[in-house]
C-alpha cells in the first residue's frame, strides 16, 4: 500500500515510541509492538523476508521456545493459565520476527540543520532520556511521599524491570564515553557542534553516576551485581582491543571493587560488633524491679541481641505515654508497631523497657511510628543493603524464616521448583501447570510460602519446569548454534555493547522471571534493532 520508504519511516517512528513507552506505559507499549507487527505485515516483501527469517538462527531459538511452550499444553491441566501465558508472550515472537527481518538502524541518515545523526542515536537518545526521566519522577515521588515503600517508588513498571533498563542505559552511555575518549574530545571552540559534543560527553558521565546512585536508592541488588558482571565480562573479552584505555578502565574497575569489598567487610563487622550492653552480665530485672525476658537465641542486629532485655509490662505501660500510635498498629509492609519498636530499641543499643522507651528522642519515636525498624534503613547505599541481607540471614539461621525476605524467598522457591523438576524431569509439567505444580509442592513441603502467588523467580527454572530437560537442552543447542561462526548472531559478539546486553539478559534470568512480564519481554527484544551487522537487505532503498 505504501512504498518502502514510508514503511521505514513508520517503523522508525513506532520503534522510537516503543523506546519511550516500554518504561512508562504498558498500554502504549502493547500498542506499539502490535503496530510494528502490523506495519511489517502490510509492508509485504515476503520474498526478501522469508530467506532472512529462515537464515536467522536467533529467530529459530525464539520460534522453538514458543512452539515447545505451546506443545507442552498437551500435558497441561490448566489450559486457562497456559493460553493466557502464550498470549502474554506473543511479543516475544512478533518483535524478533519484525526486527530481524527489517534493516537495522542506520548510523547517519537523519539531519537536523547542520547536525547529522543516525537512527541508532535517535532511538538510543529517546530510550536513555526516558529512563532518566522515570528515575527523576521516582525521586520526586520518594521526596513527596516519604512513607512510600521502596518497591512503589518507581511508577509505570516494577522497580526490577526499570533496574534492567538502567543497566542497559548505563552500558549505552559508557559505550559512548569510551568511543569519545578513543577518538579524543574535540578541542574547545566556538563551533556549537564541538560544544555539543563536549557537553554530551560530560553529561553522559553525570548520568552514569546518577543511575548508579538511583540503583542504591531502590535497593536493586540484582542490577548492581549485573553491572559488576558486565564490567568484568567486557574487560576480559575485549582486553586486547581497548588500547591505551584498558589500563585506565582496569584501574577504575579495581578501585571500585576494592572499595565496595572493603566497605562490605566493614559493614559486616559493624553489624556484629557487640554493643556495651551485650558485654554485661544479663540483668534479671529492670530498674523498676520488673523481670526481663531473655530468650538467649543469639539473634543479632546492629551488634545487640534482639530477643534479650525485653519487659513487655513496661513497654505496654510506657509506649502510650510517648506516642498516640498503638502497639498493634499494622503498617503497609504487614508488620505491627510492637516488633518494629523492639527492633529499633535493639538497633540503637537500648533495653526494651521503660528506660529504653524514654531514652528515645522525638525524631526516633517519629521513625518508629512510620515503621522504621532500624535507623540504618533510613540511609541509602551499600550499608543498608548489607544490613538488610544480614538481618534476613539471622532470621533464617535462628528461626528458618523466609517469608517477606527477598533473597531467602528466592532460595526457597528455587529449591521447591527443582523438586518439581525432579518429579517431572524429561518433559516438564506443561506450560499451563507451572504455578499450580510449584504451589502444590510448597503445600506438600509445608513451606511458609504455601498459599502465596509467587513465581519461581528464575527464568531458566521456569522454562525447565514447563518443557522439561529435553526441551531445555534443545533450546541450549539452538542458542549455541546461533552463537557459533556462521550464525547471524556471531558477528555481533565483536561489539562490546551487544555482549553487555546479552550478559544483562542471561544474568537477569538467574534471579528473575524476565519473560513473564511485557516489560521484561520488550527489554529482551528491543536491542535487536541496534545490531550493527545487517542480517537483511537495507529496506531504505
VOGU-3710 file (C-alpha; in Angstrom, 3 decimals, decimal comma):
1> xxxxxxxxxx> 0,000/0,000/0,000  2,901/2,344/0,831  6,389/2,449/-0,574  9,398/1,014/1,250  10,488/4,459/2,448  7,094/5,175/4,005  7,084/1,842/5,823  10,640/2,561/7,000  9,555/5,923/8,418  6,607/4,274/10,170
11> xxxxxxxxxx> 8,933/1,596/11,540  11,360/4,202/12,908  8,554/6,281/14,426  6,955/3,274/16,143  10,311/1,987/17,389  11,092/5,431/18,798  7,753/5,489/20,592  8,392/1,965/21,891  11,708/3,219/23,314  9,710/5,807/25,259
21> xxxxxxxxxx> 6,718/3,713/26,333  8,448/0,463/27,314  9,338/2,079/30,659  6,378/4,443/31,005  3,152/2,801/29,813  2,192/-0,851/29,498  -0,866/0,022/27,404  1,059/2,173/24,915  3,974/-0,295/24,763  1,494/-3,033/23,873
31> xxxxxxxxxx> 0,051/-0,826/21,161  3,498/-0,053/19,724  4,572/-3,658/19,245  1,199/-4,523/17,691  1,508/-1,580/15,264  5,096/-2,543/14,454  3,926/-6,025/13,562  1,009/-4,646/11,530  3,332/-2,326/9,599  5,616/-5,296/8,926
41> xxxxxxxxxx> 2,706/-7,356/7,593  1,341/-4,596/5,350  4,827/-3,884/4,023  4,868/-7,284/2,322  8,152/-8,064/0,523  7,879/-11,701/1,554  10,441/-12,885/-0,989  13,064/-10,852/0,892  11,813/-11,521/4,413  11,387/-15,282/4,201
51> xxxxxxxxxx> 15,087/-16,026/3,486  16,071/-13,657/6,310  13,758/-15,418/8,759  14,916/-18,829/7,574  18,587/-17,940/7,997  18,272/-16,169/11,372  19,385/-18,737/13,931  18,385/-16,463/16,810  14,851/-16,389/15,450  14,930/-20,191/15,392
61> xxxxxxxxxx> 15,543/-20,148/19,164  12,538/-17,895/19,773  10,257/-19,908/17,498  11,395/-23,162/19,110  10,696/-21,811/22,603  7,187/-20,675/21,694  6,482/-23,927/19,827  7,594/-26,072/22,769  5,566/-23,996/25,246  2,512/-24,457/23,004
71> xxxxxxxxxx> 3,198/-28,188/22,578  3,533/-28,655/26,350  -0,120/-27,644/26,688  -0,929/-31,206/25,605  0,094/-32,478/29,054  -1,141/-29,437/30,991  -4,344/-29,436/33,010  -4,636/-25,684/33,468  -5,363/-24,551/29,926  -6,702/-21,207/31,085
81> xxxxxxxxxx> -3,352/-20,142/32,522  -1,380/-21,772/29,715  -3,241/-19,968/26,932  -3,027/-16,692/28,865  0,726/-17,159/29,202  1,138/-17,858/25,480  -0,902/-14,772/24,659  1,270/-12,739/27,041  4,401/-13,947/25,254  3,230/-13,064/21,738
91> xxxxxxxxxx> 5,555/-10,022/21,546  8,447/-12,411/22,227  7,669/-13,968/18,850  6,419/-10,921/16,934  9,138/-8,391/17,775  12,145/-10,579/16,866  10,354/-11,547/13,658  9,936/-7,860/12,760  13,341/-6,635/13,894  15,407/-9,496/12,470
101> xxxxxxxxxx> 13,807/-9,214/9,031  13,943/-5,403/8,863  17,020/-3,373/8,062  18,993/-2,455/11,210  19,025/1,119/12,427  21,418/3,300/10,440  24,171/5,409/11,996  23,968/8,576/9,860  20,753/9,076/7,961  18,862/11,934/9,621
111> xxxxxxxxxx> 19,746/15,621/9,652  18,811/18,472/11,966  20,098/21,730/10,493  23,830/21,082/10,017  23,920/18,274/12,608  23,870/14,800/11,141  22,809/11,951/13,391  21,657/8,414/12,889  18,562/6,375/13,563  20,508/4,488/16,222
121> xxxxxxxxxx> 21,397/7,709/18,018  17,796/8,945/17,888  16,291/5,787/19,372  19,092/5,467/21,938  18,651/9,110/22,973  14,900/8,658/23,468  15,428/5,422/25,366  18,112/6,695/27,758  16,343/10,016/28,163  13,075/8,330/29,101
131> xxxxxxxxxx> 14,787/6,073/31,625  16,384/9,168/33,162  13,027/10,969/33,341  11,438/7,957/35,065  14,218/7,954/37,677  13,676/11,671/38,276  9,928/11,154/38,708  10,677/8,309/41,124  12,923/10,508/43,249  10,248/13,226/43,351
141> xxxxxxxxxx> 7,691/10,614/44,443  10,025/9,464/47,192  10,528/13,043/48,430  6,841/13,960/48,301  5,699/10,645/49,825  8,417/9,720/52,374  6,401/6,749/53,679  6,196/5,166/50,221  7,640/1,599/50,241  10,785/1,375/48,135
151> xxxxxxxxxx> 9,117/-1,127/45,795  6,488/1,516/44,945  8,894/4,396/44,357  9,052/3,632/40,639  5,837/4,385/38,716  4,610/2,732/35,500  6,616/-0,533/35,743  8,194/-2,614/38,510  11,426/-1,345/40,034  13,094/-4,611/38,967
161> xxxxxxxxxx> 12,298/-4,087/35,282  13,362/-0,443/35,462  16,649/-1,569/37,009  17,339/-3,779/33,974  16,672/-0,837/31,672  19,007/1,300/33,778  21,718/-1,321/33,302  21,314/-1,122/29,522  21,184/2,691/29,636  24,448/2,736/31,620
171> xxxxxxxxxx> 26,069/0,422/29,075  24,926/2,658/26,193  26,331/5,730/27,956  29,624/4,019/28,813  29,939/2,888/25,184  29,524/6,484/24,032  32,014/7,811/26,590  34,620/5,212/25,656  34,153/5,925/21,943  34,627/9,636/22,587
181> xxxxxxxxxx> 37,769/9,008/24,627  39,168/6,728/21,914  38,576/9,423/19,310  39,701/12,210/21,716  37,443/15,048/22,779  37,154/17,867/20,247  39,206/20,926/21,107  37,106/23,716/22,679  35,914/26,157/20,040  33,048/28,462/19,227
191> xxxxxxxxxx> 31,596/25,832/16,921  28,284/24,809/18,546  28,687/21,235/17,323  32,025/20,943/19,151  30,480/22,389/22,293  27,573/19,967/21,999  29,966/17,007/21,795  31,832/18,157/24,906  28,569/18,747/26,789  27,268/15,336/25,730
201> xxxxxxxxxx> 30,458/13,671/26,992  30,355/15,177/30,474  26,584/14,894/30,800  26,860/11,172/29,963  29,319/10,739/32,839  26,938/12,536/35,207  24,065/10,301/34,061  26,140/7,168/34,702  26,801/8,339/38,270  23,138/9,286/38,701
211> xxxxxxxxxx> 21,928/5,870/37,564  24,374/4,123/39,908  23,103/6,169/42,867  19,485/5,508/41,880  20,073/1,750/41,904  21,209/2,105/45,500  18,111/4,156/46,318  15,740/1,446/45,051  17,905/-1,294/46,616  18,362/-3,177/43,374
221> xxxxxxxxxx> 20,920/-5,801/44,391  20,364/-7,693/41,142  21,143/-4,693/38,934  24,304/-3,838/40,861  25,527/-7,421/40,563  24,636/-7,417/36,854  26,678/-4,261/36,215  29,621/-5,779/38,076  29,440/-8,954/35,982  29,029/-6,965/32,758
231> xxxxxxxxxx> 32,067/-4,817/33,511  34,157/-7,899/34,264  32,962/-9,692/31,112  33,742/-6,694/28,886  37,212/-6,201/30,365  38,078/-9,872/29,888  36,505/-10,314/26,437  37,822/-7,116/24,857  41,056/-6,515/26,746  43,242/-6,709/23,651
241> xxxxxxxxxx> 41,054/-4,239/21,734  40,917/-1,478/24,341  44,299/0,004/23,546  45,551/2,669/25,913  42,170/2,860/27,671  42,315/-0,668/29,047  44,660/0,113/31,930  42,597/3,127/32,936  39,407/1,081/32,836  41,020/-1,800/34,720
251> xxxxxxxxxx> 42,302/0,625/37,368  38,883/2,218/37,821  37,213/-1,171/37,994  39,749/-2,475/40,519  39,307/0,635/42,664  35,526/0,219/42,653  35,733/-3,488/43,527  38,247/-2,913/46,314  36,235/-0,024/47,742  32,981/-1,986/47,629
261> xxxxxxxxxx> 34,635/-5,087/49,058  36,325/-3,132/51,830  33,124/-1,336/52,789  31,179/-4,600/52,763  33,659/-6,203/55,158  33,489/-3,135/57,398  29,693/-3,126/57,463  29,571/-6,846/58,281  31,980/-6,211/61,154  29,883/-3,267/62,353
271> xxxxxxxxxx> 26,694/-5,320/62,204  28,092/-7,968/64,530  30,383/-5,782/66,670  28,960/-6,117/70,230  27,459/-3,022/71,833  28,314/-2,388/75,531  25,033/-3,946/76,685  25,999/-7,324/75,227  29,256/-7,465/77,185  27,494/-7,013/80,532
281> xxxxxxxxxx> 26,059/-9,884/82,622  22,353/-10,355/81,903  20,280/-8,393/84,399  17,306/-10,229/85,921  15,080/-7,193/86,409  14,582/-3,690/85,090  15,434/-0,600/87,123  11,749/-0,617/88,122  12,070/-4,133/89,518  10,105/-5,965/86,851
291> xxxxxxxxxx> 11,520/-9,194/85,343  13,288/-9,236/81,991  12,615/-11,799/79,297  15,883/-13,172/77,835  15,340/-15,700/75,047  19,105/-16,204/74,605  18,586/-17,343/70,990  21,607/-15,425/69,661  19,546/-13,375/67,159  21,785/-10,369/66,418
301> xxxxxxxxxx> 21,158/-6,987/64,814  23,429/-3,943/64,999  25,673/-5,718/67,494  22,890/-6,280/70,024  20,920/-9,416/70,913  17,409/-8,764/69,657  15,471/-11,068/71,977  17,155/-10,204/75,271  16,259/-7,440/77,733  12,534/-7,427/76,954
311> xxxxxxxxxx> 9,999/-6,257/79,538  6,566/-6,252/77,959  4,849/-4,866/81,081  6,844/-1,658/80,898  6,653/-1,459/77,092  2,851/-1,631/77,093  2,641/0,809/80,006  5,079/3,443/78,729  4,721/3,489/74,948  1,192/5,047/75,017
321> xxxxxxxxxx> 2,697/7,906/77,024  5,163/8,623/74,214  3,009/8,002/71,157  -0,597/8,012/70,015  0,085/5,144/67,598  -0,900/1,864/69,310  1,454/-1,071/69,551  -0,886/-3,236/67,463  -0,905/-0,711/64,583  -0,330/-2,523/61,281
331> xxxxxxxxxx> 1,996/-0,924/58,711  1,712/-1,302/54,944  4,547/-3,860/54,968  2,424/-6,198/57,111  4,358/-5,688/60,363  2,920/-4,365/63,632  4,438/-1,485/65,568  5,379/-3,719/68,527  8,114/-5,785/66,797  9,217/-2,623/64,979
341> xxxxxxxxxx> 9,687/-0,915/68,349  11,686/-3,865/69,712  13,992/-3,862/66,700  14,524/-0,105/66,847  15,380/-0,128/70,556  17,729/-3,029/69,914  19,362/-1,318/66,918  20,263/1,796/68,938  21,600/-0,319/71,833  18,777/0,295/74,327
351> xxxxxxxxxx> 16,916/-2,116/76,594  13,325/-2,924/75,656  11,733/-1,410/78,757  10,665/1,939/80,188  14,228/3,227/80,273  14,719/2,387/76,620  11,415/3,953/75,570  12,085/7,202/77,420  15,642/7,325/76,052  14,281/7,677/72,518
361> xxxxxxxxxx> 14,381/11,135/71,003  11,217/12,629/69,436  12,713/12,036/65,974  13,345/8,384/66,808  9,762/7,993/68,048  8,578/9,502/64,763  10,720/6,980/62,846  9,138/4,087/64,741  5,658/5,481/64,103  6,474/5,411/60,369
371> xxxxxxxxxx> 7,509/1,748/60,536  11,298/2,186/60,556  12,744/-0,852/62,317  16,400/0,139/62,083  17,832/3,675/61,731  20,296/2,318/59,187  17,323/1,716/56,873  16,803/5,479/56,693  20,102/5,791/54,832  20,725/4,576/51,302
381> xxxxxxxxxx> 23,653/2,777/49,844  25,755/-0,281/50,449  25,451/-0,191/54,246  21,686/-0,538/54,186  21,892/-3,336/51,633  24,367/-5,264/53,775  22,329/-4,789/56,962  19,108/-5,947/55,294  20,752/-9,088/53,937  22,395/-9,884/57,277
391> xxxxxxxxxx> 19,089/-9,487/59,115  17,496/-11,912/56,636  20,376/-14,317/57,249  19,920/-14,091/61,027  16,197/-14,830/60,750  16,846/-17,864/58,571  19,632/-19,263/60,761  17,758/-18,916/64,044  14,115/-19,394/63,027  14,086/-20,686/59,442
401> xxxxxxxxxx> 12,026/-17,656/58,356  11,946/-16,950/54,602  8,670/-15,111/54,025  8,938/-11,404/53,149  12,722/-11,729/52,736  13,707/-11,170/49,109  16,716/-13,440/48,698  15,556/-16,144/51,120  12,221/-16,389/49,332  14,085/-16,936/46,078
411> xxxxxxxxxx> 16,167/-19,735/47,578  13,011/-21,379/48,905  11,250/-21,088/45,537  14,272/-22,390/43,621  14,588/-25,375/45,949  10,893/-26,184/45,586  10,903/-25,716/41,805  13,892/-28,032/41,453  11,967/-30,642/43,415  9,087/-30,291/40,916
421> xxxxxxxxxx> 11,560/-30,722/38,050  12,921/-33,830/39,751  9,410/-35,297/39,725  8,853/-34,409/36,025  12,366/-34,305/34,562  12,011/-35,089/30,877  9,013/-33,167/29,552  8,154/-30,918/32,486  4,703/-30,264/33,913  3,499/-28,312/30,868
431> xxxxxxxxxx> 3,300/-24,578/30,414  -0,162/-24,327/31,937  0,713/-26,138/35,162  3,895/-24,320/36,230  2,294/-22,187/39,004  -0,027/-24,994/40,121  2,800/-27,525/40,387  5,019/-25,069/42,266  2,401/-24,178/44,852  1,276/-27,769/45,267
441> xxxxxxxxxx> 4,863/-28,645/46,132  5,086/-25,683/48,543  1,966/-27,034/50,269  3,380/-30,563/50,385  6,639/-29,279/51,882  4,831/-27,195/54,490  6,684/-24,098/53,278  5,989/-20,639/54,647  5,324/-19,580/51,066  2,425/-22,015/50,678
451> xxxxxxxxxx> -0,727/-20,144/49,746  1,131/-17,268/48,108  1,188/-16,466/44,392  4,957/-16,457/43,960  6,687/-17,460/40,715  9,963/-19,429/40,631  11,903/-16,145/40,173  14,355/-17,817/37,807  13,623/-17,869/34,085  15,825/-20,896/33,487
461> xxxxxxxxxx> 13,981/-22,927/36,124  10,592/-21,745/34,863  11,405/-22,898/31,335  12,666/-26,299/32,500  9,558/-26,747/34,658  7,367/-26,082/31,613  9,106/-28,083/28,871  11,473/-30,385/30,765  15,144/-31,156/30,406  14,790/-32,417/26,829
471> xxxxxxxxxx> 13,233/-29,171/25,633  15,722/-27,055/27,576  18,684/-28,922/26,096  17,275/-28,441/22,605  16,955/-24,695/23,250  20,507/-24,592/24,552  21,830/-26,332/21,441  19,944/-23,908/19,204  21,364/-20,960/21,160  24,900/-22,303/20,857
481> xxxxxxxxxx> 24,292/-22,779/17,133  23,266/-19,107/16,866  26,461/-18,015/18,625  28,800/-20,155/16,534  30,519/-18,745/13,408  28,085/-18,763/10,534  25,171/-17,675/12,714  23,702/-14,199/12,306  24,351/-13,503/15,974  28,036/-14,429/15,868
491> xxxxxxxxxx> 29,326/-11,177/14,272  27,514/-9,180/16,953  29,730/-10,693/19,635  32,545/-8,446/18,422  30,556/-5,457/19,685  31,092/-4,781/23,439  27,650/-3,198/23,834  25,973/-6,292/22,401  27,957/-8,544/24,719  26,937/-6,334/27,637
501> xxxxxxxxxx> 23,275/-6,562/26,628  23,364/-10,341/26,292  25,095/-10,593/29,673  22,407/-8,449/31,313  19,680/-10,738/29,984  21,416/-14,002/30,872  22,238/-12,869/34,413  18,750/-11,440/34,969  17,322/-14,849/34,064  19,103/-16,278/37,133
511> xxxxxxxxxx> 17,049/-14,364/39,699  14,035/-13,047/37,768  11,202/-14,336/35,605  12,146/-11,763/32,988  9,941/-13,216/30,238  6,829/-13,343/32,417  6,011/-9,622/32,026  5,598/-7,377/28,988  8,306/-5,015/30,249  10,765/-7,900/30,508
521> xxxxxxxxxx> 9,892/-9,289/27,073  10,263/-5,885/25,427  13,603/-5,411/27,141  14,829/-8,751/25,780  13,762/-7,868/22,216  14,327/-4,124/21,953  18,077/-4,162/21,341  17,739/-6,362/18,251  17,088/-3,165/16,286  20,574/-1,908/17,255
531> xxxxxxxxxx> 22,521/-4,753/15,683  25,433/-3,380/13,684  25,956/-6,069/11,077  22,976/-6,210/8,722  21,166/-9,527/8,680  18,986/-8,455/5,784  18,755/-6,195/2,794  18,567/-2,485/3,538  14,891/-1,581/3,319  15,535/2,121/2,875
541> x> 16,484/1,662/-0,770
//
